[in-house]
Amino acid sequence: MMQRWIPVAVAAMLAGAQAQAQARPQAQAPATAQAAAAAPAPAAAPQVHTAPAQPVTAKEADGASVDSTVAALYEVISGPAGAARNWNRMRALFVPEARLSMIVPKEGGGYALRPMTVEDYISRNMSTFSANGFHEREIARRSETFGQLVHVFSTYELLRAPHDAKPFMRGVNSIQLVHDGKRWWIANLVWRAEDAHLPLPERYLPSSDDAR
């Protein structure tokens, strides 16, 4: 007999608890939480570059054309010793994933590529620009274009002051630019300085035909 009454008592207790639970008002989840729970997670979109997140100070013409973008690049890093550079303007010229790289000789022979981000370039050169005048200017250019992709082979020279008779260094900037439908961006920049073993050929100098 006890075995028959135990399940009945348990069932009665459960029924009473269920009735009390139904009588209580249910706590309402915040609307934002309900929406988040109901809405499916958005599919991951392909990574497309956007303007830098930080506030920028850029000239309106920057990015309007290949010419204005390359000119802004040379302008923003140039100045007398101690002059503040507009680094936010420089940041605004590049896609966020951009890389700047220089080709340098290795001690044991051969050459190495030293890549850096825009932030790396800024941090590595701030002390140099504080102590020395640095003016980089384009003296010749060759360009290739395919749709939204442009490759600029830009010959540069470096001076301590704008009117120096002779540069202390020359070389070539290889600049890749892309157009996103609104403006031009620098995607990558690689440079190689001239040296005794690799002088600039005539075709990369101002006297040659400049295929812009």
C-alpha positions in Angstrom: 0.0 0.0 0.0 2.8 2.4 0.8 4.3 1.8 -2.6 1.1 2.9 -4.2 0.7 6.2 -2.2 4.2 7.5 -2.5 3.9 8.2 -6.3 0.6 9.9 -5.7 2.0 12.2 -3.0 4.9 13.1 -5.2 2.6 13.8 -8.1 0.5 16.1 -5.9 3.5 18.0 -4.7 4.8 18.5 -8.3 1.3 19.6 -9.4 1.2 22.2 -6.6 4.7 23.5 -7.4 3.7 23.8 -11.1 0.6 25.7 -10.3 2.5 28.2 -8.1 5.1 28.7 -10.9 2.4 29.4 -13.4 0.8 31.9 -11.0 3.9 34.0 -10.7 4.6 36.7 -13.4 7.4 35.6 -15.6 10.5 38.0 -15.6 10.8 39.8 -19.0 14.2 39.8 -20.7 15.4 43.2 -21.9 14.3 44.0 -25.4 17.9 44.1 -26.6 18.7 40.7 -25.2 15.5 39.2 -26.8 16.4 40.7 -30.1 20.0 39.4 -29.9 18.7 36.0 -29.1 16.1 36.0 -31.9 18.3 37.5 -34.6 20.6 35.2 -36.5 24.3 36.0 -36.4 25.2 38.0 -39.5 27.4 36.3 -42.1 31.0 37.4 -42.1 31.5 39.9 -44.9 34.8 39.9 -46.9 37.4 42.2 -45.5 37.3 45.5 -47.5 39.5 48.4 -46.5 37.9 51.4 -44.8 39.1 54.8 -43.8 41.3 54.8 -40.6 39.3 54.8 -37.4 41.2 57.6 -35.8 40.4 61.2 -36.7 42.4 62.4 -39.7 43.6 65.7 -41.0 43.9 65.4 -44.8 43.7 67.7 -47.7 40.5 67.3 -49.8 42.5 66.4 -52.9 44.3 63.5 -51.3 43.0 60.3 -52.9 41.2 62.2 -55.7 43.8 61.0 -58.3 47.0 59.0 -58.5 48.9 62.2 -58.9 47.5 63.8 -55.8 48.0 60.7 -53.7 51.6 60.3 -54.7 52.2 64.0 -54.2 50.7 63.9 -50.8 52.9 60.9 -49.8 56.1 62.9 -50.7 54.8 66.1 -49.1 53.7 64.6 -45.8 57.1 63.1 -44.9 59.1 66.1 -45.9 60.1 69.1 -43.8 62.9 70.9 -41.9 64.5 69.5 -38.8 62.1 69.5 -35.9 59.0 70.3 -38.0 55.9 68.3 -36.9 54.6 66.0 -39.6 50.9 65.6 -40.3 50.9 61.8 -39.4 47.1 61.6 -39.5 47.3 62.8 -43.1 49.8 60.1 -43.9 47.6 57.4 -42.2 44.7 58.5 -44.4 46.6 57.8 -47.6 47.0 54.0 -46.9 44.6 51.1 -46.6 44.7 49.8 -43.0 46.5 46.6 -44.1 49.2 48.4 -46.1 52.8 47.5 -45.8 55.9 49.7 -46.4 59.1 47.8 -47.1 62.7 48.6 -47.9 65.2 46.4 -49.6 68.5 46.4 -47.7 71.8 44.5 -48.1 72.6 41.7 -45.7 75.9 41.5 -43.8 76.6 38.0 -45.1 75.7 38.9 -48.7 72.4 39.1 -50.5 69.5 41.3 -49.7 66.6 41.4 -47.3 63.1 42.9 -47.3 62.2 44.8 -44.1 58.4 45.2 -43.9 56.7 47.6 -41.6 53.2 49.1 -41.0 52.5 52.8 -41.3 52.7 53.1 -37.5 56.1 51.4 -37.6 57.3 53.9 -40.2 56.1 56.8 -38.1 57.7 55.6 -34.8 61.0 54.7 -36.4 61.4 58.1 -38.2 60.2 60.6 -35.6 63.6 61.0 -33.9 65.4 61.3 -37.3 63.0 63.9 -38.5 63.3 65.8 -35.3 67.1 66.0 -35.6 67.5 66.4 -39.4 66.0 68.1 -42.3 64.4 65.5 -44.7 62.9 66.4 -48.1 62.0 63.6 -50.4 60.8 64.5 -53.9 59.9 62.7 -57.0 62.1 63.3 -60.1 60.7 60.8 -62.6 57.9 58.3 -62.9 56.7 55.3 -64.8 53.2 54.0 -64.4 51.1 51.0 -65.4 47.3 50.9 -65.0 44.7 48.1 -65.1 41.2 49.0 -64.0 41.3 50.0 -60.3 45.0 48.9 -60.0 47.9 51.3 -60.6 51.6 50.5 -60.2 53.8 53.6 -59.9 57.6 53.3 -60.3 58.6 56.6 -58.8 62.2 57.8 -58.8 63.0 59.8 -55.7 65.9 61.9 -54.3 66.5 62.9 -50.7 67.8 66.3 -49.6 68.4 68.0 -46.2 67.0 71.3 -47.5 64.7 72.0 -50.5 67.4 73.9 -52.4 70.4 71.7 -51.8 72.5 71.4 -55.0 72.9 67.6 -54.6 70.8 64.9 -53.0 72.3 62.7 -50.3 70.4 59.7 -51.6 68.3 58.5 -54.6 66.3 55.5 -55.3 63.0 54.1 -56.5 59.6 53.8 -54.8 57.4 51.0 -56.0 53.9 52.2 -55.1 50.7 50.1 -55.6 47.5 52.0 -55.5 43.9 50.8 -55.7 40.6 52.6 -56.3 37.5 51.6 -54.2 35.0 53.4 -56.3 35.4 56.6 -54.4 39.1 57.4 -54.1 42.6 56.1 -54.5 44.5 54.4 -51.7 48.1 53.2 -51.3 48.1 49.5 -50.8 51.8 48.8 -50.7 55.1 50.7 -50.9 58.5 49.1 -51.5 61.7 51.2 -52.0 65.3 50.5 -52.9 68.0 53.0 -52.7 70.7 53.5 -55.3 74.2 52.5 -54.3 77.7 52.0 -55.9 76.7 48.6 -57.2 73.3 49.6 -58.5 73.2 53.1 -60.0 69.9 54.4 -61.4 69.6 53.6 -65.1 68.9 56.4 -67.5 65.3 55.2 -68.1 64.5 56.0 -64.5 65.9 59.5 -64.6 64.2 62.8 -65.5 66.0 62.9 -68.9 64.4 59.7 -70.0 60.9 59.4 -71.4 58.6 59.4 -68.4 55.6 57.2 -69.1 53.1 58.6 -66.7 
